[in-house]
Amino acid sequence: MIALGFALATMAADQLSAKEDEFEYWPNGSVREGKRYNPQGYLFEQVNCRADGTIERRVWFDELGNKSAEVNFDTQGRLDDNIRGWAAMRWFYKDGVVRIRTAYGEDGRLKERKFYSEGGNLLGTQYFDDDSPGDERDRFDPTRAGYAEAQFYDTNGNLVGAAAADN
């Protein structure tokens, strides 16, 4: 099992969000979607789960609500290319404007890097394939960051659900 540091866990009283975390459930009672908000009320973490309790997709947002990372999993907890051809993506911002976007394949290797101007206009794209030397430091490794388990708690600290990428 891939250890995942994603814990929609109870926040300390001094860190309570201005907006309560939200959950949707499958008919069988397992969590379908969980959303967690920061103290300013911005969405900062979202997880989508299958009816069997496995994690299908996780998304993180920065302190301003901009999407900063998205990861897709198969039912075994491995990275999984989505319909758009990537398994994980990261966005990097400067002054609230996306400046770099990187896409990774299900093997964790960098597939594409896009660069944007200060105004957010696309400047250029680098493509990487299996023969590209790439930079081993720019790999997406879900085991390093811990992406495949989630626990969901209500504002009283009661466990309301849990999911894992490889249930």
C-alpha positions in Angstrom: 0.0 0.0 0.0 1.3 3.4 -0.8 1.4 5.5 2.4 -0.4 8.7 1.9 0.0 11.8 3.9 -3.5 12.9 2.8 -5.4 13.1 5.9 -8.5 15.2 5.9 -7.9 15.2 9.6 -9.2 17.3 12.4 -7.5 20.7 12.6 -6.4 22.2 15.8 -8.9 24.6 17.3 -6.8 27.6 16.3 -6.7 26.4 12.7 -10.4 25.8 12.1 -11.5 26.7 8.7 -14.0 29.5 8.0 -15.8 27.0 5.9 -16.6 23.4 7.0 -15.1 20.5 5.1 -17.6 18.9 2.7 -18.3 15.2 1.9 -20.5 13.4 -0.6 -21.2 9.7 -0.1 -21.8 6.7 -2.3 -25.1 4.7 -1.6 -22.9 2.1 0.3 -21.8 4.9 2.7 -18.2 5.2 1.6 -16.9 8.7 0.8 -17.4 9.7 -2.9 -15.7 13.1 -2.6 -14.1 15.0 0.2 -13.2 18.7 0.2 -11.1 20.5 2.8 -10.8 24.2 3.2 -8.1 26.4 4.7 -8.7 29.0 7.5 -9.5 31.6 4.9 -12.2 29.4 3.4 -10.4 28.5 0.2 -10.5 24.9 -1.0 -7.1 23.4 -0.5 -7.6 19.7 -0.9 -10.0 17.4 -2.7 -10.2 13.7 -3.1 -12.5 11.6 -5.3 -13.1 8.0 -4.4 -14.6 5.0 -6.1 -17.6 3.2 -4.6 -15.2 0.4 -3.4 -13.3 3.0 -1.3 -10.2 3.4 -3.5 -8.9 6.8 -4.3 -9.4 7.8 -8.0 -8.1 11.4 -8.0 -6.6 13.8 -5.5 -6.2 17.6 -6.1 -4.4 20.2 -4.1 -4.8 24.0 -4.2 -2.5 26.8 -3.0 -3.5 29.4 -0.4 -5.3 31.5 -3.0 -7.3 28.6 -4.3 -5.2 27.9 -7.5 -4.8 24.2 -8.4 -1.3 23.2 -7.5 -1.3 19.4 -8.1 -3.6 16.7 -9.4 -2.9 12.9 -9.2 -4.9 10.1 -10.8 -4.8 6.5 -9.4 -5.9 3.1 -10.7 -7.6 0.6 -8.4 -4.3 -0.8 -7.2 -3.0 2.6 -6.0 -0.6 3.2 -9.0 -0.4 6.3 -11.0 -2.9 6.1 -13.9 -3.0 8.2 -17.1 -6.3 10.0 -17.4 -8.2 10.6 -20.7 -6.0 13.6 -21.4 -2.9 11.4 -21.3 -1.3 12.3 -18.0 -1.3 10.7 -14.5 -0.1 13.7 -12.4 0.2 17.4 -13.0 1.7 20.3 -11.1 1.2 24.0 -11.4 3.6 26.7 -10.3 2.5 30.3 -9.7 4.1 33.6 -9.3 2.0 36.5 -8.1 -1.1 34.4 -8.6 -0.4 33.7 -12.3 0.6 30.2 -13.5 4.1 30.3 -14.8 5.0 26.6 -15.2 2.8 23.5 -15.6 4.3 20.0 -15.6 2.6 16.8 -16.6 3.8 13.3 -15.6 2.9 9.8 -17.0 1.9 6.8 -15.1 5.5 5.8 -14.7 6.2 9.1 -12.9 8.4 10.5 -15.7 8.0 14.0 -16.9 6.0 14.1 -20.2 5.5 17.8 -20.8 6.5 21.2 -19.3 4.7 24.4 -20.3 6.0 27.9 -19.6 3.8 31.0 -19.3 4.4 34.7 -19.3 3.7 37.1 -16.4 0.3 37.7 -18.0 -0.4 34.0 -18.2 0.1 33.5 -21.9 1.7 30.3 -23.1 5.3 30.9 -24.1 6.4 27.4 -25.0 6.1 23.7 -24.4 8.8 21.1 -23.9 7.8 17.5 -24.7 9.6 14.4 -23.2 9.3 10.8 -24.4 10.8 7.6 -23.2 14.1 8.4 -25.0 14.4 11.9 -23.5 17.2 12.0 -20.9 15.0 14.1 -18.6 15.9 15.1 -15.1 15.5 12.3 -12.5 14.9 15.0 -9.9 11.7 15.9 -11.8 9.9 12.7 -11.4 6.5 12.3 -9.7 6.8 9.7 -7.0 3.5 9.1 -5.1 5.3 7.0 -2.5 7.7 9.8 -1.6 5.0 12.3 -0.9 2.4 9.9 0.4 -0.6 10.2 -1.8 -2.8 7.1 -1.5 -4.6 7.1 1.8 -7.2 9.5 3.2 -9.1 9.8 6.4 -12.0 12.1 6.7 -13.1 13.7 10.0 -15.9 16.0 10.9 -15.4 19.2 12.9 -15.9 17.3 16.1 -13.0 15.0 15.3 -15.2 12.0 14.5 -14.0 9.7 11.7 -16.6 9.9 8.9 -14.8 7.9 6.2 -11.5 6.6 4.9 -10.2 5.6 1.6 -7.0 4.1 0.1 -5.8 3.9 -3.5 -5.3 0.2 -3.2 -8.1 -1.2 -1.0 
